[in-house]
Amino acid sequence: MAVSSFIPAGRTSLVQKGDLALQVQTEYAMRPTPRITTTILKQGQVLHKIERALERPIESFDEQRSIEIGMKRQHIEVVNILQSASLDAALNLTNQFTPPPKEADIPDEAACLAAIPGVRKVYHLDNEGNFNAPDLSEQFKRQFGFVFRNLRDVLSLFAELPGNEGTRERGVYEIEQDRLYFVSLGRSCYFLLISPDPGISNYEAAIKIALKDGLF
């Protein structure tokens, strides 16, 4: 397959600053040099650009997915800055923006999982069943009371490994069909709330691909 066939999907958002509407676009371009560019526009006029150079064009589907995750991070960070800062400060992004990791870096687990199409919510917990934030615990309890009451049984789906300081087997388990998945990554676990995306036919496979497969 030609290199030009691997084109990650771009992202577009509209940010309202008082009476001013700002459009934010994040795109991949292969020429003249491979790069990711986030552009801020006002009524079609370019106000600011943030570019991140890539070492080479995308050459595989795995690289394309990794770049898409980086694009999402870059886009969300710029949108968050625009939403939280004053207009003058928001448009002076040079000192506020922290570039995401290069495509060769492995993004953190939660970001990888959240970037899967159709994933609505990511709940992070440790191997003892403790959620990393009290509000997430309460949200999950209200929505999935039966699963919450039986967390120990869910955790035991992936056994603790002897001599590994509480590390569990790695794997993916569908708790509720096309709705809730449980993911064990050794030292931490995740619940994924899903609204099926027509582009994903197998979420277990999609989860493993998003996490680079080597985690399993």
N, C-alpha and C positions, 0 to 999 in steps of 0.2 A: 504493500500500500504506500502511496506517495506521502512524503512528509507533510505536504500541504493539506492532507486529508484530516490531520489531527488538529482540530480547531476547537478550543474550549469555549463554552457558552459565556457570553458577556453578561453584565448585570447593569441595570438602570434603576435609579431611585429619584424621587422628587422630594426636596427638602424645602419647607416653607420657613422663611425668616421674616416675620412680620408680613408686609405686603409683597415681599420679594420671593419669587419661586426660583430655586436653584435646581438644576438637573445634574445628577452625578452619573457618569458612565464609566464602567471599567471594562476594558477590552484587551484581547491579545492581538498582537500584530507580528508578522514574521519578517516583514521588510520595512525599511532597509536593514534593520537588525532585529532579532527576536526580543520582544519586550511586553510588559504589561503596563498599560497606561490608564490612570483614573483621571477623568476630565470633569471639571466643574464649569457649567455653562449657565448663562442668563439669557433667556430668549434667543438661544442659538449662538450667542457670543461666548467664546472661550475666555474664562476668567483665570483659570489656574489648571496646571497639569502636573501630575505626579507620575514619574516613569520609573519602572524597575527593569533593568536590563537582564536578559536571560543569557546563559552561556551558549545556547544553541537552540535551534528549532525543536519543537516537540516531535518525538519519533515513535511514540507508542501510546496505546490507550491508557496504560498505567501512568505514564508521564502526563497525559492530558488530564486525568482525574486529579493528580497531585497539583497541577497548575491551577485547576479550577478551585481547589480548596484555598490556595494562596490568593487567588483573585477575590474570592469571597471575603477573606480576612481583610485584605487591603480595602475593598469597597466598604465593608461595614465600619472599619476604623475611620475612614474619611467621612462617612455619613454621620457617625457618632460625634466627631469633632464639630461638624457643621451644625448639628442639632444643639449641642451643649454650649458652644461659644457665642460671643457677640459676633455680629456680621464682620466687623473689621478683623477681629482675631481669627475668625473661621477662615477667611480668605487668605490669611498669612499662615499657610499650613507647613511651611518648610521646617520650622523648629518643633512642630507638634507631632508630625507623622513619624512613626517607627516602622520601617519597612518590614514586611513579614519575612520568614526564612526563605532561602533560595529553594528552588524546586528539588534540590538534592537532599534537603533536610526533611526529616519526618515530622509532620505537624503533631501537636499533642492529640491524645486519643479522643477527647471530647469534641474537638474541632473536626476531626476526621468523621466521627459519627454524625455530628450535626449537619455536615455537608452532604450527606446521602439524600438524594431526592425523596421526599415523602416523610422524612423524619421531622416530627413536630416538636418533640421534647426529648432531652437527654437528662436522665437522672443518674447522678454519680454516687456510689456508695463504696465503703470499704468491705473487706472480706468478712467482717463481723455483722454486716447489715446496717451499718450506720451511714445515713445520708450525709453528704458533705455540707448541707445547709438545712437548718430546721424548717424553713419555709418549703423547701422541696419535699421534705419528709411529710409535711402536712398535706401538701398538694397531692402527693402520691397516695397517701392514706385515704383521702376523700374520694379519689377516682378509682383506686384499685384496693378497696378495703380487704377483700379476701386474700389477695396476694400479699398485702402488707402484713396481715396476721400470720401468714405462713412463710415469712421470709427465710426462716431457717431451712425449711424444706426446699425452697428455691435455691438457696446457696448450696445445699448439699447435692444439687444436680451435678456439680463439678467438685470432686473430692479434694480435700486438702492434701498437699504433697508432703510426704514425710521428710523431715530434715531441711525444709525450705522456708522456715520462719513464717508459716501461715499462708504460703503461696498455694493457690488453687490450680486445678486443671483449667486449661483455656478452652473456650468453646462458645457456641451460640445456641440458644434454645428459644423456640417460639412459644410464649406463654398463652397468648390469645391470638388466634389466626388473623393475620393482616392487621394487627392492632398493637400488640405488646411483645417485645423481644427482650430476652435477658442475655447479657454478654459478660463472660468472665475473661479477664485479661491477666490472670495470674495474681497480681497484687491488688487489683481493684476490680469493681464490677459496674455495669451500667444497665439500666432499663431504658429501652427506646420506645417511645410512643409514635406509632406509624399511622399515616393516612396514605394508603397505597398510591404510588405514582405509576402511571401507565408505562413509563420507561423502565421500570424495575420489575422483572418477572420472578426473581428469586432474591429475597432480602437477606437470607443467610449468606449467600454468595456475595452480595453487594457489600455486606458488613465486612467480610473477610478481605475483599478487594480494597475497601477504604482504609483498612488497617494494615495494608501491605502484605497480607497473607502470612508473612513470616512470624506474626504474633501467635499463630496457631500451630 
